[in-house]
Amino acid sequence: MRYAYIALAVVLTAAVLLFKFQNLQTVTVSLLTMSLTLPVSVFTLLVYILGMVTGGALMGFFRNVYQGATQSRR
């Protein structure tokens, strides 16, 4: 089983590196007066991480609101 995990890690690492080297073009993102120019692969990684953080926080918030609304008060 250990070799299967090692193989999976190697395949995922190869896929990430392939994505990185095939997406070296730059993209510029603007918001109001700010702008940021990054390679597409770095931008994709940042959006993915930001989505994980905000999605987890949003789900935790809704879970707390739901639990607070359904608890009986004494």
CHARMM-style PDB file with segment names, atoms N, HN, CA, C and O in Angstrom:
ATOM      1  N   MET     1       0.826  -1.199   0.000  1.00  0.00      PROA
ATOM      2  CA  MET     1       0.000   0.000   0.000  1.00  0.00      PROA
ATOM      3  C   MET     1       0.866   1.256   0.000  1.00  0.00      PROA
ATOM      4  O   MET     1       0.492   2.282  -0.568  1.00  0.00      PROA
ATOM      5  N   ARG     2       2.028   1.161   0.645  1.00  0.00      PROA
ATOM      6  HN  ARG     2       2.332   0.327   1.107  1.00  0.00      PROA
ATOM      7  CA  ARG     2       2.928   2.310   0.700  1.00  0.00      PROA
ATOM      8  C   ARG     2       3.367   2.707  -0.703  1.00  0.00      PROA
ATOM      9  O   ARG     2       3.476   3.897  -1.000  1.00  0.00      PROA
ATOM     10  N   TYR     3       3.621   1.729  -1.569  1.00  0.00      PROA
ATOM     11  HN  TYR     3       3.532   0.762  -1.327  1.00  0.00      PROA
ATOM     12  CA  TYR     3       4.051   2.028  -2.933  1.00  0.00      PROA
ATOM     13  C   TYR     3       2.939   2.690  -3.741  1.00  0.00      PROA
ATOM     14  O   TYR     3       3.207   3.502  -4.627  1.00  0.00      PROA
ATOM     15  N   ALA     4       1.714   2.347  -3.438  1.00  0.00      PROA
ATOM     16  HN  ALA     4       1.496   1.688  -2.719  1.00  0.00      PROA
ATOM     17  CA  ALA     4       0.588   2.988  -4.121  1.00  0.00      PROA
ATOM     18  C   ALA     4       0.513   4.469  -3.754  1.00  0.00      PROA
ATOM     19  O   ALA     4       0.262   5.308  -4.619  1.00  0.00      PROA
ATOM     20  N   TYR     5       0.726   4.793  -2.486  1.00  0.00      PROA
ATOM     21  HN  TYR     5       0.929   4.111  -1.784  1.00  0.00      PROA
ATOM     22  CA  TYR     5       0.728   6.200  -2.062  1.00  0.00      PROA
ATOM     23  C   TYR     5       1.898   6.966  -2.673  1.00  0.00      PROA
ATOM     24  O   TYR     5       1.752   8.121  -3.074  1.00  0.00      PROA
ATOM     25  N   ILE     6       3.044   6.321  -2.741  1.00  0.00      PROA
ATOM     26  HN  ILE     6       3.162   5.383  -2.416  1.00  0.00      PROA
ATOM     27  CA  ILE     6       4.208   6.970  -3.355  1.00  0.00      PROA
ATOM     28  C   ILE     6       3.946   7.215  -4.839  1.00  0.00      PROA
ATOM     29  O   ILE     6       4.262   8.285  -5.360  1.00  0.00      PROA
ATOM     30  N   ALA     7       3.373   6.232  -5.515  1.00  0.00      PROA
ATOM     31  HN  ALA     7       3.116   5.363  -5.092  1.00  0.00      PROA
ATOM     32  CA  ALA     7       3.053   6.383  -6.936  1.00  0.00      PROA
ATOM     33  C   ALA     7       2.026   7.491  -7.148  1.00  0.00      PROA
ATOM     34  O   ALA     7       2.144   8.276  -8.089  1.00  0.00      PROA
ATOM     35  N   LEU     8       1.026   7.556  -6.280  1.00  0.00      PROA
ATOM     36  HN  LEU     8       0.931   6.919  -5.515  1.00  0.00      PROA
ATOM     37  CA  LEU     8       0.015   8.607  -6.383  1.00  0.00      PROA
ATOM     38  C   LEU     8       0.645   9.985  -6.178  1.00  0.00      PROA
ATOM     39  O   LEU     8       0.314  10.929  -6.896  1.00  0.00      PROA
ATOM     40  N   ALA     9       1.544  10.107  -5.210  1.00  0.00      PROA
ATOM     41  HN  ALA     9       1.813   9.341  -4.627  1.00  0.00      PROA
ATOM     42  CA  ALA     9       2.227  11.375  -4.966  1.00  0.00      PROA
ATOM     43  C   ALA     9       3.081  11.779  -6.163  1.00  0.00      PROA
ATOM     44  O   ALA     9       3.136  12.957  -6.516  1.00  0.00      PROA
ATOM     45  N   VAL    10       3.743  10.818  -6.783  1.00  0.00      PROA
ATOM     46  HN  VAL    10       3.698   9.861  -6.495  1.00  0.00      PROA
ATOM     47  CA  VAL    10       4.572  11.107  -7.955  1.00  0.00      PROA
ATOM     48  C   VAL    10       3.702  11.549  -9.127  1.00  0.00      PROA
ATOM     49  O   VAL    10       4.049  12.499  -9.830  1.00  0.00      PROA
ATOM     50  N   VAL    11       2.582  10.876  -9.343  1.00  0.00      PROA
ATOM     51  HN  VAL    11       2.300  10.105  -8.772  1.00  0.00      PROA
ATOM     52  CA  VAL    11       1.682  11.237 -10.447  1.00  0.00      PROA
ATOM     53  C   VAL    11       1.096  12.628 -10.227  1.00  0.00      PROA
ATOM     54  O   VAL    11       1.040  13.424 -11.164  1.00  0.00      PROA
ATOM     55  N   LEU    12       0.659  12.934  -9.006  1.00  0.00      PROA
ATOM     56  HN  LEU    12       0.704  12.287  -8.245  1.00  0.00      PROA
ATOM     57  CA  LEU    12       0.101  14.262  -8.727  1.00  0.00      PROA
ATOM     58  C   LEU    12       1.149  15.350  -8.873  1.00  0.00      PROA
ATOM     59  O   LEU    12       0.862  16.421  -9.407  1.00  0.00      PROA
ATOM     60  N   THR    13       2.355  15.088  -8.405  1.00  0.00      PROA
ATOM     61  HN  THR    13       2.588  14.218  -7.970  1.00  0.00      PROA
ATOM     62  CA  THR    13       3.437  16.058  -8.550  1.00  0.00      PROA
ATOM     63  C   THR    13       3.767  16.293 -10.017  1.00  0.00      PROA
ATOM     64  O   THR    13       3.983  17.432 -10.431  1.00  0.00      PROA
ATOM     65  N   ALA    14       3.806  15.230 -10.800  1.00  0.00      PROA
ATOM     66  HN  ALA    14       3.630  14.305 -10.464  1.00  0.00      PROA
ATOM     67  CA  ALA    14       4.069  15.372 -12.233  1.00  0.00      PROA
ATOM     68  C   ALA    14       2.959  16.176 -12.919  1.00  0.00      PROA
ATOM     69  O   ALA    14       3.237  16.996 -13.794  1.00  0.00      PROA
ATOM     70  N   ALA    15       1.713  15.946 -12.527  1.00  0.00      PROA
ATOM     71  HN  ALA    15       1.487  15.280 -11.816  1.00  0.00      PROA
ATOM     72  CA  ALA    15       0.598  16.684 -13.123  1.00  0.00      PROA
ATOM     73  C   ALA    15       0.679  18.169 -12.786  1.00  0.00      PROA
ATOM     74  O   ALA    15       0.433  19.017 -13.644  1.00  0.00      PROA
ATOM     75  N   VAL    16       1.021  18.480 -11.546  1.00  0.00      PROA
ATOM     76  HN  VAL    16       1.221  17.791 -10.850  1.00  0.00      PROA
ATOM     77  CA  VAL    16       1.146  19.885 -11.143  1.00  0.00      PROA
ATOM     78  C   VAL    16       2.298  20.557 -11.887  1.00  0.00      PROA
ATOM     79  O   VAL    16       2.156  21.685 -12.358  1.00  0.00      PROA
ATOM     80  N   LEU    17       3.422  19.881 -11.994  1.00  0.00      PROA
ATOM     81  HN  LEU    17       3.537  18.964 -11.611  1.00  0.00      PROA
ATOM     82  CA  LEU    17       4.560  20.453 -12.715  1.00  0.00      PROA
ATOM     83  C   LEU    17       4.257  20.626 -14.205  1.00  0.00      PROA
ATOM     84  O   LEU    17       4.647  21.628 -14.803  1.00  0.00      PROA
ATOM     85  N   LEU    18       3.572  19.667 -14.799  1.00  0.00      PROA
ATOM     86  HN  LEU    18       3.255  18.852 -14.313  1.00  0.00      PROA
ATOM     87  CA  LEU    18       3.171  19.784 -16.196  1.00  0.00      PROA
ATOM     88  C   LEU    18       2.252  20.988 -16.393  1.00  0.00      PROA
ATOM     89  O   LEU    18       2.422  21.755 -17.341  1.00  0.00      PROA
ATOM     90  N   PHE    19       1.284  21.150 -15.501  1.00  0.00      PROA
ATOM     91  HN  PHE    19       1.146  20.527 -14.731  1.00  0.00      PROA
ATOM     92  CA  PHE    19       0.390  22.314 -15.563  1.00  0.00      PROA
ATOM     93  C   PHE    19       1.183  23.608 -15.428  1.00  0.00      PROA
ATOM     94  O   PHE    19       0.926  24.574 -16.147  1.00  0.00      PROA
ATOM     95  N   LYS    20       2.145  23.629 -14.511  1.00  0.00      PROA
ATOM     96  HN  LYS    20       2.353  22.844 -13.927  1.00  0.00      PROA
ATOM     97  CA  LYS    20       2.957  24.826 -14.270  1.00  0.00      PROA
ATOM     98  C   LYS    20       3.738  25.220 -15.521  1.00  0.00      PROA
ATOM     99  O   LYS    20       3.752  26.391 -15.901  1.00  0.00      PROA
ATOM    100  N   PHE    21       4.387  24.248 -16.163  1.00  0.00      PROA
ATOM    101  HN  PHE    21       4.376  23.297 -15.854  1.00  0.00      PROA
ATOM    102  CA  PHE    21       5.238  24.574 -17.305  1.00  0.00      PROA
ATOM    103  C   PHE    21       4.458  24.803 -18.593  1.00  0.00      PROA
ATOM    104  O   PHE    21       4.989  25.411 -19.522  1.00  0.00      PROA
ATOM    105  N   GLN    22       3.226  24.341 -18.678  1.00  0.00      PROA
ATOM    106  HN  GLN    22       2.794  23.848 -17.924  1.00  0.00      PROA
ATOM    107  CA  GLN    22       2.424  24.602 -19.865  1.00  0.00      PROA
ATOM    108  C   GLN    22       1.630  25.900 -19.759  1.00  0.00      PROA
ATOM    109  O   GLN    22       1.028  26.333 -20.742  1.00  0.00      PROA
ATOM    110  N   ASN    23       1.618  26.523 -18.588  1.00  0.00      PROA
ATOM    111  HN  ASN    23       2.107  26.171 -17.790  1.00  0.00      PROA
ATOM    112  CA  ASN    23       0.855  27.759 -18.389  1.00  0.00      PROA
ATOM    113  C   ASN    23       1.764  28.866 -17.875  1.00  0.00      PROA
ATOM    114  O   ASN    23       1.566  29.387 -16.778  1.00  0.00      PROA
ATOM    115  N   LEU    24       2.757  29.217 -18.677  1.00  0.00      PROA
ATOM    116  HN  LEU    24       2.917  28.793 -19.568  1.00  0.00      PROA
ATOM    117  CA  LEU    24       3.695  30.262 -18.283  1.00  0.00      PROA
ATOM    118  C   LEU    24       3.247  31.655 -18.739  1.00  0.00      PROA
ATOM    119  O   LEU    24       3.898  32.646 -18.407  1.00  0.00      PROA
ATOM    120  N   GLN    25       2.148  31.745 -19.494  1.00  0.00      PROA
ATOM    121  HN  GLN    25       1.620  30.940 -19.764  1.00  0.00      PROA
ATOM    122  CA  GLN    25       1.643  33.045 -19.909  1.00  0.00      PROA
ATOM    123  C   GLN    25       1.232  33.837 -18.675  1.00  0.00      PROA
ATOM    124  O   GLN    25       0.902  33.261 -17.638  1.00  0.00      PROA
ATOM    125  N   THR    26       1.256  35.148 -18.793  1.00  0.00      PROA
ATOM    126  HN  THR    26       1.524  35.615 -19.636  1.00  0.00      PROA
ATOM    127  CA  THR    26       0.853  35.982 -17.660  1.00  0.00      PROA
ATOM    128  C   THR    26      -0.572  36.469 -17.866  1.00  0.00      PROA
ATOM    129  O   THR    26      -1.065  36.586 -18.988  1.00  0.00      PROA
ATOM    130  N   VAL    27      -1.208  36.747 -16.748  1.00  0.00      PROA
ATOM    131  HN  VAL    27      -0.808  36.652 -15.836  1.00  0.00      PROA
ATOM    132  CA  VAL    27      -2.559  37.290 -16.751  1.00  0.00      PROA
ATOM    133  C   VAL    27      -2.563  38.468 -15.783  1.00  0.00      PROA
ATOM    134  O   VAL    27      -1.918  38.421 -14.735  1.00  0.00      PROA
ATOM    135  N   THR    28      -3.287  39.517 -16.137  1.00  0.00      PROA
ATOM    136  HN  THR    28      -3.811  39.555 -16.988  1.00  0.00      PROA
ATOM    137  CA  THR    28      -3.396  40.695 -15.287  1.00  0.00      PROA
ATOM    138  C   THR    28      -4.811  40.772 -14.733  1.00  0.00      PROA
ATOM    139  O   THR    28      -5.789  40.733 -15.480  1.00  0.00      PROA
ATOM    140  N   VAL    29      -4.902  40.883 -13.418  1.00  0.00      PROA
ATOM    141  HN  VAL    29      -4.108  40.915 -12.811  1.00  0.00      PROA
ATOM    142  CA  VAL    29      -6.188  40.999 -12.740  1.00  0.00      PROA
ATOM    143  C   VAL    29      -6.259  42.396 -12.150  1.00  0.00      PROA
ATOM    144  O   VAL    29      -5.324  42.840 -11.483  1.00  0.00      PROA
ATOM    145  N   SER    30      -7.367  43.091 -12.393  1.00  0.00      PROA
ATOM    146  HN  SER    30      -8.126  42.730 -12.934  1.00  0.00      PROA
ATOM    147  CA  SER    30      -7.527  44.461 -11.905  1.00  0.00      PROA
ATOM    148  C   SER    30      -8.764  44.561 -11.025  1.00  0.00      PROA
ATOM    149  O   SER    30      -9.798  43.953 -11.302  1.00  0.00      PROA
ATOM    150  N   LEU    31      -8.633  45.343  -9.955  1.00  0.00      PROA
ATOM    151  HN  LEU    31      -7.793  45.837  -9.729  1.00  0.00      PROA
ATOM    152  CA  LEU    31      -9.754  45.640  -9.074  1.00  0.00      PROA
ATOM    153  C   LEU    31      -9.612  47.090  -8.659  1.00  0.00      PROA
ATOM    154  O   LEU    31      -8.659  47.461  -7.973  1.00  0.00      PROA
ATOM    155  N   LEU    32     -10.560  47.905  -9.077  1.00  0.00      PROA
ATOM    156  HN  LEU    32     -11.334  47.604  -9.634  1.00  0.00      PROA
ATOM    157  CA  LEU    32     -10.530  49.347  -8.847  1.00  0.00      PROA
ATOM    158  C   LEU    32      -9.231  49.914  -9.408  1.00  0.00      PROA
ATOM    159  O   LEU    32      -9.047  49.896 -10.625  1.00  0.00      PROA
ATOM    160  N   THR    33      -8.334  50.409  -8.582  1.00  0.00      PROA
ATOM    161  HN  THR    33      -8.484  50.424  -7.594  1.00  0.00      PROA
ATOM    162  CA  THR    33      -7.085  50.982  -9.099  1.00  0.00      PROA
ATOM    163  C   THR    33      -5.903  50.040  -8.941  1.00  0.00      PROA
ATOM    164  O   THR    33      -4.787  50.375  -9.337  1.00  0.00      PROA
ATOM    165  N   MET    34      -6.134  48.870  -8.371  1.00  0.00      PROA
ATOM    166  HN  MET    34      -7.041  48.598  -8.049  1.00  0.00      PROA
ATOM    167  CA  MET    34      -5.048  47.914  -8.161  1.00  0.00      PROA
ATOM    168  C   MET    34      -5.005  46.927  -9.318  1.00  0.00      PROA
ATOM    169  O   MET    34      -6.037  46.594  -9.901  1.00  0.00      PROA
ATOM    170  N   SER    35      -3.813  46.464  -9.643  1.00  0.00      PROA
ATOM    171  HN  SER    35      -2.975  46.734  -9.169  1.00  0.00      PROA
ATOM    172  CA  SER    35      -3.690  45.407 -10.643  1.00  0.00      PROA
ATOM    173  C   SER    35      -2.532  44.506 -10.253  1.00  0.00      PROA
ATOM    174  O   SER    35      -1.581  44.928  -9.597  1.00  0.00      PROA
ATOM    175  N   LEU    36      -2.638  43.255 -10.674  1.00  0.00      PROA
ATOM    176  HN  LEU    36      -3.411  42.912 -11.208  1.00  0.00      PROA
ATOM    177  CA  LEU    36      -1.660  42.245 -10.328  1.00  0.00      PROA
ATOM    178  C   LEU    36      -1.413  41.400 -11.566  1.00  0.00      PROA
ATOM    179  O   LEU    36      -2.360  40.916 -12.186  1.00  0.00      PROA
ATOM    180  N   THR    37      -0.149  41.217 -11.932  1.00  0.00      PROA
ATOM    181  HN  THR    37       0.620  41.610 -11.429  1.00  0.00      PROA
ATOM    182  CA  THR    37       0.215  40.405 -13.086  1.00  0.00      PROA
ATOM    183  C   THR    37       0.975  39.180 -12.596  1.00  0.00      PROA
ATOM    184  O   THR    37       2.021  39.298 -11.958  1.00  0.00      PROA
ATOM    185  N   LEU    38       0.436  38.001 -12.901  1.00  0.00      PROA
ATOM    186  HN  LEU    38      -0.414  37.905 -13.419  1.00  0.00      PROA
ATOM    187  CA  LEU    38       1.011  36.737 -12.462  1.00  0.00      PROA
ATOM    188  C   LEU    38       0.937  35.717 -13.589  1.00  0.00      PROA
ATOM    189  O   LEU    38       0.128  35.862 -14.505  1.00  0.00      PROA
ATOM    190  N   PRO    39       1.778  34.682 -13.528  1.00  0.00      PROA
ATOM    191  CA  PRO    39       1.573  33.557 -14.461  1.00  0.00      PROA
ATOM    192  C   PRO    39       0.236  32.876 -14.173  1.00  0.00      PROA
ATOM    193  O   PRO    39      -0.244  32.886 -13.040  1.00  0.00      PROA
ATOM    194  N   VAL    40      -0.347  32.295 -15.191  1.00  0.00      PROA
ATOM    195  HN  VAL    40       0.044  32.287 -16.112  1.00  0.00      PROA
ATOM    196  CA  VAL    40      -1.658  31.656 -15.062  1.00  0.00      PROA
ATOM    197  C   VAL    40      -1.636  30.568 -13.991  1.00  0.00      PROA
ATOM    198  O   VAL    40      -2.584  30.441 -13.216  1.00  0.00      PROA
ATOM    199  N   SER    41      -0.564  29.790 -13.944  1.00  0.00      PROA
ATOM    200  HN  SER    41       0.206  29.893 -14.573  1.00  0.00      PROA
ATOM    201  CA  SER    41      -0.503  28.692 -12.980  1.00  0.00      PROA
ATOM    202  C   SER    41      -0.473  29.200 -11.543  1.00  0.00      PROA
ATOM    203  O   SER    41      -1.111  28.611 -10.672  1.00  0.00      PROA
ATOM    204  N   VAL    42       0.253  30.279 -11.281  1.00  0.00      PROA
ATOM    205  HN  VAL    42       0.772  30.758 -11.989  1.00  0.00      PROA
ATOM    206  CA  VAL    42       0.305  30.848  -9.929  1.00  0.00      PROA
ATOM    207  C   VAL    42      -1.050  31.446  -9.562  1.00  0.00      PROA
ATOM    208  O   VAL    42      -1.521  31.289  -8.435  1.00  0.00      PROA
ATOM    209  N   PHE    43      -1.667  32.127 -10.511  1.00  0.00      PROA
ATOM    210  HN  PHE    43      -1.284  32.255 -11.426  1.00  0.00      PROA
ATOM    211  CA  PHE    43      -2.989  32.701 -10.271  1.00  0.00      PROA
ATOM    212  C   PHE    43      -4.014  31.610  -9.958  1.00  0.00      PROA
ATOM    213  O   PHE    43      -4.829  31.767  -9.049  1.00  0.00      PROA
ATOM    214  N   THR    44      -3.977  30.518 -10.699  1.00  0.00      PROA
ATOM    215  HN  THR    44      -3.315  30.390 -11.438  1.00  0.00      PROA
ATOM    216  CA  THR    44      -4.896  29.402 -10.456  1.00  0.00      PROA
ATOM    217  C   THR    44      -4.689  28.819  -9.065  1.00  0.00      PROA
ATOM    218  O   THR    44      -5.656  28.523  -8.363  1.00  0.00      PROA
ATOM    219  N   LEU    45      -3.450  28.655  -8.670  1.00  0.00      PROA
ATOM    220  HN  LEU    45      -2.664  28.896  -9.240  1.00  0.00      PROA
ATOM    221  CA  LEU    45      -3.146  28.131  -7.336  1.00  0.00      PROA
ATOM    222  C   LEU    45      -3.653  29.077  -6.247  1.00  0.00      PROA
ATOM    223  O   LEU    45      -4.224  28.620  -5.257  1.00  0.00      PROA
ATOM    224  N   LEU    46      -3.456  30.381  -6.411  1.00  0.00      PROA
ATOM    225  HN  LEU    46      -2.993  30.752  -7.215  1.00  0.00      PROA
ATOM    226  CA  LEU    46      -3.936  31.342  -5.419  1.00  0.00      PROA
ATOM    227  C   LEU    46      -5.463  31.344  -5.318  1.00  0.00      PROA
ATOM    228  O   LEU    46      -6.010  31.423  -4.218  1.00  0.00      PROA
ATOM    229  N   VAL    47      -6.143  31.259  -6.446  1.00  0.00      PROA
ATOM    230  HN  VAL    47      -5.698  31.195  -7.340  1.00  0.00      PROA
ATOM    231  CA  VAL    47      -7.606  31.219  -6.434  1.00  0.00      PROA
ATOM    232  C   VAL    47      -8.094  29.947  -5.752  1.00  0.00      PROA
ATOM    233  O   VAL    47      -9.078  29.979  -5.013  1.00  0.00      PROA
ATOM    234  N   TYR    48      -7.418  28.834  -5.990  1.00  0.00      PROA
ATOM    235  HN  TYR    48      -6.619  28.808  -6.590  1.00  0.00      PROA
ATOM    236  CA  TYR    48      -7.789  27.570  -5.363  1.00  0.00      PROA
ATOM    237  C   TYR    48      -7.643  27.657  -3.842  1.00  0.00      PROA
ATOM    238  O   TYR    48      -8.542  27.252  -3.105  1.00  0.00      PROA
ATOM    239  N   ILE    49      -6.516  28.181  -3.379  1.00  0.00      PROA
ATOM    240  HN  ILE    49      -5.785  28.510  -3.978  1.00  0.00      PROA
ATOM    241  CA  ILE    49      -6.275  28.316  -1.938  1.00  0.00      PROA
ATOM    242  C   ILE    49      -7.274  29.284  -1.317  1.00  0.00      PROA
ATOM    243  O   ILE    49      -7.815  29.009  -0.246  1.00  0.00      PROA
ATOM    244  N   LEU    50      -7.523  30.401  -1.969  1.00  0.00      PROA
ATOM    245  HN  LEU    50      -7.083  30.624  -2.839  1.00  0.00      PROA
ATOM    246  CA  LEU    50      -8.499  31.372  -1.463  1.00  0.00      PROA
ATOM    247  C   LEU    50      -9.890  30.752  -1.386  1.00  0.00      PROA
ATOM    248  O   LEU    50     -10.633  31.014  -0.441  1.00  0.00      PROA
ATOM    249  N   GLY    51     -10.244  29.939  -2.364  1.00  0.00      PROA
ATOM    250  HN  GLY    51      -9.640  29.726  -3.132  1.00  0.00      PROA
ATOM    251  CA  GLY    51     -11.537  29.256  -2.345  1.00  0.00      PROA
ATOM    252  C   GLY    51     -11.645  28.260  -1.201  1.00  0.00      PROA
ATOM    253  O   GLY    51     -12.699  28.141  -0.578  1.00  0.00      PROA
ATOM    254  N   MET    52     -10.552  27.539  -0.920  1.00  0.00      PROA
ATOM    255  HN  MET    52      -9.696  27.635  -1.426  1.00  0.00      PROA
ATOM    256  CA  MET    52     -10.578  26.591   0.202  1.00  0.00      PROA
ATOM    257  C   MET    52     -10.772  27.331   1.522  1.00  0.00      PROA
ATOM    258  O   MET    52     -11.564  26.906   2.363  1.00  0.00      PROA
ATOM    259  N   VAL    53     -10.054  28.434   1.705  1.00  0.00      PROA
ATOM    260  HN  VAL    53      -9.410  28.780   1.022  1.00  0.00      PROA
ATOM    261  CA  VAL    53     -10.133  29.180   2.968  1.00  0.00      PROA
ATOM    262  C   VAL    53     -11.509  29.799   3.149  1.00  0.00      PROA
ATOM    263  O   VAL    53     -12.128  29.645   4.202  1.00  0.00      PROA
ATOM    264  N   THR    54     -11.986  30.493   2.139  1.00  0.00      PROA
ATOM    265  HN  THR    54     -11.483  30.619   1.283  1.00  0.00      PROA
ATOM    266  CA  THR    54     -13.273  31.169   2.272  1.00  0.00      PROA
ATOM    267  C   THR    54     -14.425  30.177   2.291  1.00  0.00      PROA
ATOM    268  O   THR    54     -15.415  30.401   2.986  1.00  0.00      PROA
ATOM    269  N   GLY    55     -14.316  29.086   1.542  1.00  0.00      PROA
ATOM    270  HN  GLY    55     -13.511  28.904   0.977  1.00  0.00      PROA
ATOM    271  CA  GLY    55     -15.377  28.077   1.551  1.00  0.00      PROA
ATOM    272  C   GLY    55     -15.500  27.407   2.907  1.00  0.00      PROA
ATOM    273  O   GLY    55     -16.609  27.189   3.397  1.00  0.00      PROA
ATOM    274  N   GLY    56     -14.360  27.078   3.521  1.00  0.00      PROA
ATOM    275  HN  GLY    56     -13.460  27.255   3.124  1.00  0.00      PROA
ATOM    276  CA  GLY    56     -14.389  26.465   4.849  1.00  0.00      PROA
ATOM    277  C   GLY    56     -14.938  27.401   5.902  1.00  0.00      PROA
ATOM    278  O   GLY    56     -15.707  26.993   6.772  1.00  0.00      PROA
ATOM    279  N   ALA    57     -14.539  28.662   5.818  1.00  0.00      PROA
ATOM    280  HN  ALA    57     -13.914  28.994   5.111  1.00  0.00      PROA
ATOM    281  CA  ALA    57     -15.032  29.643   6.783  1.00  0.00      PROA
ATOM    282  C   ALA    57     -16.535  29.870   6.606  1.00  0.00      PROA
ATOM    283  O   ALA    57     -17.265  29.996   7.589  1.00  0.00      PROA
ATOM    284  N   LEU    58     -16.990  29.923   5.374  1.00  0.00      PROA
ATOM    285  HN  LEU    58     -16.397  29.821   4.575  1.00  0.00      PROA
ATOM    286  CA  LEU    58     -18.409  30.140   5.105  1.00  0.00      PROA
ATOM    287  C   LEU    58     -19.249  28.952   5.578  1.00  0.00      PROA
ATOM    288  O   LEU    58     -20.323  29.137   6.150  1.00  0.00      PROA
ATOM    289  N   MET    59     -18.764  27.745   5.343  1.00  0.00      PROA
ATOM    290  HN  MET    59     -17.892  27.594   4.878  1.00  0.00      PROA
ATOM    291  CA  MET    59     -19.492  26.562   5.810  1.00  0.00      PROA
ATOM    292  C   MET    59     -19.534  26.515   7.340  1.00  0.00      PROA
ATOM    293  O   MET    59     -20.560  26.151   7.914  1.00  0.00      PROA
ATOM    294  N   GLY    60     -18.444  26.875   8.002  1.00  0.00      PROA
ATOM    295  HN  GLY    60     -17.610  27.170   7.536  1.00  0.00      PROA
ATOM    296  CA  GLY    60     -18.431  26.929   9.460  1.00  0.00      PROA
ATOM    297  C   GLY    60     -19.407  27.965   9.996  1.00  0.00      PROA
ATOM    298  O   GLY    60     -20.094  27.728  10.990  1.00  0.00      PROA
ATOM    299  N   PHE    61     -19.463  29.114   9.334  1.00  0.00      PROA
ATOM    300  HN  PHE    61     -18.905  29.307   8.527  1.00  0.00      PROA
ATOM    301  CA  PHE    61     -20.394  30.168   9.737  1.00  0.00      PROA
ATOM    302  C   PHE    61     -21.838  29.690   9.620  1.00  0.00      PROA
ATOM    303  O   PHE    61     -22.629  29.870  10.547  1.00  0.00      PROA
ATOM    304  N   PHE    62     -22.187  29.079   8.482  1.00  0.00      PROA
ATOM    305  HN  PHE    62     -21.545  28.933   7.730  1.00  0.00      PROA
ATOM    306  CA  PHE    62     -23.557  28.600   8.295  1.00  0.00      PROA
ATOM    307  C   PHE    62     -23.893  27.470   9.264  1.00  0.00      PROA
ATOM    308  O   PHE    62     -25.029  27.371   9.729  1.00  0.00      PROA
ATOM    309  N   ARG    63     -22.923  26.627   9.569  1.00  0.00      PROA
ATOM    310  HN  ARG    63     -22.000  26.708   9.192  1.00  0.00      PROA
ATOM    311  CA  ARG    63     -23.158  25.546  10.529  1.00  0.00      PROA
ATOM    312  C   ARG    63     -23.467  26.131  11.908  1.00  0.00      PROA
ATOM    313  O   ARG    63     -24.386  25.667  12.584  1.00  0.00      PROA
ATOM    314  N   ASN    64     -22.712  27.140  12.326  1.00  0.00      PROA
ATOM    315  HN  ASN    64     -21.966  27.516  11.776  1.00  0.00      PROA
ATOM    316  CA  ASN    64     -22.952  27.775  13.622  1.00  0.00      PROA
ATOM    317  C   ASN    64     -24.296  28.489  13.664  1.00  0.00      PROA
ATOM    318  O   ASN    64     -24.999  28.428  14.672  1.00  0.00      PROA
ATOM    319  N   VAL    65     -24.652  29.157  12.589  1.00  0.00      PROA
ATOM    320  HN  VAL    65     -24.081  29.206  11.770  1.00  0.00      PROA
ATOM    321  CA  VAL    65     -25.940  29.849  12.527  1.00  0.00      PROA
ATOM    322  C   VAL    65     -27.073  28.830  12.606  1.00  0.00      PROA
ATOM    323  O   VAL    65     -28.051  29.045  13.323  1.00  0.00      PROA
ATOM    324  N   TYR    66     -26.950  27.735  11.882  1.00  0.00      PROA
ATOM    325  HN  TYR    66     -26.155  27.561  11.300  1.00  0.00      PROA
ATOM    326  CA  TYR    66     -27.989  26.699  11.897  1.00  0.00      PROA
ATOM    327  C   TYR    66     -28.122  26.068  13.278  1.00  0.00      PROA
ATOM    328  O   TYR    66     -29.234  25.879  13.771  1.00  0.00      PROA
ATOM    329  N   GLN    67     -26.991  25.741  13.904  1.00  0.00      PROA
ATOM    330  HN  GLN    67     -26.087  25.894  13.503  1.00  0.00      PROA
ATOM    331  CA  GLN    67     -27.036  25.147  15.243  1.00  0.00      PROA
ATOM    332  C   GLN    67     -27.621  26.121  16.256  1.00  0.00      PROA
ATOM    333  O   GLN    67     -28.380  25.717  17.136  1.00  0.00      PROA
ATOM    334  N   GLY    68     -27.277  27.388  16.142  1.00  0.00      PROA
ATOM    335  HN  GLY    68     -26.660  27.717  15.427  1.00  0.00      PROA
ATOM    336  CA  GLY    68     -27.823  28.387  17.059  1.00  0.00      PROA
ATOM    337  C   GLY    68     -29.311  28.585  16.877  1.00  0.00      PROA
ATOM    338  O   GLY    68     -30.035  28.846  17.838  1.00  0.00      PROA
ATOM    339  N   ALA    69     -29.771  28.459  15.631  1.00  0.00      PROA
ATOM    340  HN  ALA    69     -29.183  28.247  14.850  1.00  0.00      PROA
ATOM    341  CA  ALA    69     -31.199  28.652  15.366  1.00  0.00      PROA
ATOM    342  C   ALA    69     -32.022  27.438  15.780  1.00  0.00      PROA
ATOM    343  O   ALA    69     -33.205  27.581  16.091  1.00  0.00      PROA
ATOM    344  N   THR    70     -31.436  26.267  15.792  1.00  0.00      PROA
ATOM    345  HN  THR    70     -30.476  26.150  15.539  1.00  0.00      PROA
ATOM    346  CA  THR    70     -32.214  25.070  16.107  1.00  0.00      PROA
ATOM    347  C   THR    70     -32.114  24.649  17.552  1.00  0.00      PROA
ATOM    348  O   THR    70     -32.851  23.756  17.969  1.00  0.00      PROA
ATOM    349  N   GLN    71     -31.246  25.242  18.333  1.00  0.00      PROA
ATOM    350  HN  GLN    71     -30.647  25.968  17.994  1.00  0.00      PROA
ATOM    351  CA  GLN    71     -31.137  24.895  19.756  1.00  0.00      PROA
ATOM    352  C   GLN    71     -32.301  25.505  20.526  1.00  0.00      PROA
ATOM    353  O   GLN    71     -32.716  26.636  20.274  1.00  0.00      PROA
ATOM    354  N   SER    72     -32.813  24.728  21.469  1.00  0.00      PROA
ATOM    355  HN  SER    72     -32.476  23.809  21.674  1.00  0.00      PROA
ATOM    356  CA  SER    72     -33.891  25.253  22.290  1.00  0.00      PROA
ATOM    357  C   SER    72     -33.300  26.086  23.430  1.00  0.00      PROA
ATOM    358  O   SER    72     -32.276  25.727  24.012  1.00  0.00      PROA
ATOM    359  N   ARG    73     -33.948  27.178  23.728  1.00  0.00      PROA
ATOM    360  HN  ARG    73     -34.779  27.470  23.256  1.00  0.00      PROA
ATOM    361  CA  ARG    73     -33.472  28.065  24.802  1.00  0.00      PROA
ATOM    362  C   ARG    73     -34.193  27.713  26.096  1.00  0.00      PROA
ATOM    363  O   ARG    73     -35.380  27.387  26.083  1.00  0.00      PROA
ATOM    364  N   ARG    74     -33.484  27.779  27.200  1.00  0.00      PROA
ATOM    365  HN  ARG    74     -32.520  28.044  27.211  1.00  0.00      PROA
ATOM    366  CA  ARG    74     -34.100  27.458  28.501  1.00  0.00      PROA
ATOM    367  C   ARG    74     -34.276  28.678  29.318  1.00  0.00      PROA
ATOM    368  OT1 ARG    74     -34.777  28.603  30.439  1.00  0.00      PROA
TER     369      ARG     74
END
